[in-house]
Amino acid sequence: MILEEINISTQELQALALLDSRQYGFLKLSAPENDKKKVLVLKAVKYLERMLIQAQNQKEHQGNVPAEATAGTKESPAPGDEVKIKTESTGGGGDQTPSTDVEMTDLSDKVKMEVDEDGGEGAGSKPTAADEDKPTSDDPSRPPSATPLKEINIDPKTYCKLGHFHLLLEDYDKALSAYQKFYALKSDYWKDPAFLYGLGLVYFYKNAFRWSIKSFQQLLYVCPDFTRANEVHLRLGLMLKVNGDYEQSQKHLQLAQNDASPCTFGKLEIRFHIAHLYEVQNKFKPAKEAYEQLLGDKQLTPALKADIYRQLGWMYHSIETLGEKSQRERF
């Protein structure tokens, strides 16, 4: 099977290196103005997934070959799955390293990925006629033309980066799969705040609140000054409200409201959730006052105004402490 060539320039690598879970909610790849970035991210995903597939094929192929047949050499994947990696250094010359680490953050090299139709390492690696006459191993049964294939070493960070890309594309299932692979391979995963944030976001949107809370709390513990700490506090507040931990919920919602950093939720939306927190605790008077204060804000969006009227309407309909039934119904 002949696969198309994938080229990633140094400039594109630099742009991709800046993308991680912290851009989630701020960089909308589905927006028309971000079409070019979306194409680049999709290309990077395709590139990384192909590298992972080739590495897996190489590993499986080596496992299926008897030990005596693989002594002193690295066997290539099955024909049709072969993809060649070339690294063109932007600096000076030098010998190629014997292995390739697949990682998007390496900005010093220009990585080119293309199909090797003949299964070799390139024109320069093909044995000459003179070389074919020389024995390449002490084992006389080894074909003289067999050439070692550069081993592909997959850095665990590759899975983390792939998870970030899938998260930005809002493909939560694939993001979770990649993040979990990184978690399994990296014993000190907790040292990567962007990973903990991305994992927490994925669990949040899959309604796995227990695991999302755990990831976010671990993130705040290891990195209390995290760039998106307000986003973390906001989601912790929402999840803890659902779980019935109202005291901790209010604490995190207040921290999110007081944080001046950019946030995907507006201040009025956060105030609405605080008012709703009062309501679910049966603190109806503080909830009513908070809702009515919001209605007086001129920057209130139509959607949020509708939500406030819905909550107030239900409270006036069902809560007797807000007045006589006839008065409540007139509201």
Beta strands, then each sheet from edge to edge (+ up, - down):
strand 1: 6-8
strand 2: 83-89
strand 3: 99-102
strand 4: 109-115
strand 5: 151-154
sheet 1: 1+ 4- 2+
sheet 2: 3+ 5+
end
